[in-house]
Amino acid sequence: MDVLAFGTHPDDLEIACAGTLILLANQGHQVGAVDLTRGELGTRGTEEIRARETAAANRHLQLSVRENLGIPDGRVEKTQENLLKVIRAIRQHRPRLVLAPYWEGRHYDHIHASHLVAEAAFYSGLSKIETGQESFRPFRVLFYVSRVGFHPSFVVDIAETFDAKMQAVRSYRSQFYKDQQSGAGGGSATEQETAPEAEPETMISTPLALEVLETMSRYYGAMIGARYGEPFLVKEPLEIPDMVSFFRAFPDSKQAHLFPPR
């Protein structure tokens, strides 16, 4: 596996980095995803509904594999049991890169998931931790943004995959405002009825939720002269063996946007 992305709940990866996952798959990379929980404590919908919605979203993501570790929602804690679950997934798929949620956020499950995945990525390389698998350590853990922003180490241009990302997001019909879903994401009539108006309102079920998501994508895209972007943060300094060739790879049009003539 080239990239293995870990999400705390079903729909987290779609919201945070689906554009990048789809882009990588389009480029021929092997991309997988692992959800830590089934989202059973979610205010809207049910565990079964979320599973069907995830299956619908997968049609847009082009993943090589998607799994769910079944860690109890609301109990994403750094226990030995949970560490071993994540380590087994990493050792099984042996990804070059791991994606994890940023370590600051509003939802404590996301905060705990960030530390859990990052530590598991390190401990996965220790051969004396027995899982019946060969030890393996990913090259880097890259952190994606959620509600709390950060100054990114780099931003991925997702202009060509933004529409597919939003179709994947809209697959979670129980979670988002239903008027925003018309004509997108597909799904049966049964699936379209999984977000009753009587259910409590959440931060992502309001009419403005997807507009906010698009605005964030435009904000990060503007940092690199792109229409839409997804940001990532790396804790370690990145080595660039040939900085001239690296920066030459960027289109002149974007360089002109970032460094306009006086």
Order of alpha helices (4+ residues) and beta strands (2+ residues): beta-alpha-beta-alpha-beta-alpha-beta-alpha-beta-beta-alpha-alpha-alpha-beta-alpha-alpha
